C-alpha cells in the first residue's frame, strides 16, 4: 500500500487550494479526483472572486415575492413540483436561517473569509504564473427600474461600512462603462471584486503548481475511502490503495456521499445552475461581468465567449438537466447586449453545495480522527477556495488559525 501524509478528495478549486496550502506546510499530499482539476462545479461559475460579497444570499421573506417564486414567475429561481418532497425540507431550513438575527451571525462569520479571499488568490495566482486570467475590473449590478435601482443603492450603501469601493451609476454612467448595453435605469459598480476569465483554467493552473512542487494526482473514486485497522484513511487508485493519517473531504456537491456514511446528518442542499457561451456580435464588447438584477442572470466576458450564467434551480443534484432559466433569460439578455450565436451545443449544468446558513463546513470531523471537511461554499467556491485551504491547513498542522474556525464546525447544526 502506498503512503502519503494527506489525501485530498476532490480537485476543484476548494480541493486544489487545500492541497497547495498543506503542501506549503511540508505535507506529502495526494489529490484524488475521478476526472481532473476544475472540471466540475469549479468550471461553470461566473468567474467572480467576490471580495464585496459580505452579505449572504438569503431566502426572500417578502410575501409578494414569495408568491412569485412559488408560481415560477421569476427567472432567477426555478423548481419542479416533483422535486418539492426532496428539496422542501432544506428550503424550510434555509428560510429559517435567513431570519435577521441569524443572518447577523452569518455575516460576522463569513467576513474574515471574504476579507482574505482575494489576497489568498493573488498569492497563488502569482506563484502559478496565472496572472493573465485575473482582471481587476469589478462587476456591475444593473437595474431596469427606478424602484429596483433605489433598493440596489440602499444595499450598496450598507456595504460602505466595510471599507469597500463602490460607484453608484446613473443611466449615463452605465453607458460610459458599457457602451454596448441597451439603456437601463442605473447600476452599482463593485470595484473590489476581481474577475477570472476562465475559472476552470485557474483551477488547472493551481493543480499544475501543486504537481510541479512534487504533489501527486491520482484518478480515482473518492467513494472508495475507508479507514484502515491502523487508523489511517485509504482510497483505491489504479495501482492499488493509498493510505494517509489524514483525509480531506472537498467534494463540493458530492461531499454528502462521504459525510453521511460516517454518521453526519448535516442539512446539505443544492442550488443547481447552468451556463452557455455566446459570441458577441461584430464590434460588440463586454468590459465587465454584469448582473441583470431584475431578471436574475449574469453575463461575463470569458475567454471562451460571453458566458450567460443562470440563477438557482432547486432540484436533486443528479436529476436530469432542465435549463429552463437559460431559455427564459437568453432572449432578455439579447435585448440587453448584442449576443451572437451560441458556442455550446447544450447548456452546462452544475450544482452549488449549500448549507442553509450559507457558510461552509471547515474543520475536523467530530467523531473520526484524521477526517477533515472542506465543503459547502454555496455561491462562493471560487472566491473562498484558497482562504478556506489556508484555514484548514492551519488547523491540520497545528498553526494558530488566522480566524476563529468555530463558526464553520461540522456539528453547528
URPEMO-V288042 format. One record per run of one state. SS is the DSSP state (H for helix, E for strand, C for the rest). FROM is the first residue (numbers start at 1). TO is the last residue. Records with the same first field share a line. If there is no record, write none. Layout:
SS->FROM-TO + FROM-TO
This chain:
C->1-1 + 10-12 + 25-28 + 34-40 + 44-47 + 50-62 + 71-76 + 80-80 + 98-99 + 129-130 + 136-138 + 144-145 + 163-165 + 178-180 + 182-185 + 191-193 + 197-198 + 213-215 + 220-221 + 225-225 + 228-232 + 238-239 + 250-251 + 255-255 + 260-267 + 281-288 + 293-296 + 303-304 + 310-311 + 315-323 + 338-338 + 343-347 + 356-360 + 365-370 + 376-376 + 398-404 + 409-413
E->2-9 + 29-33 + 48-49 + 77-79 + 134-135 + 139-143 + 166-170 + 181-181 + 186-190 + 194-196 + 216-219 + 226-227 + 233-237 + 240-249 + 268-280 + 289-292 + 297-302 + 305-309 + 312-314 + 337-337 + 339-342 + 348-355 + 361-364 + 371-375 + 377-377
H->13-24 + 41-43 + 63-70 + 81-97 + 100-128 + 131-133 + 146-162 + 171-177 + 199-212 + 222-224 + 252-254 + 256-259 + 324-336 + 378-397 + 405-408
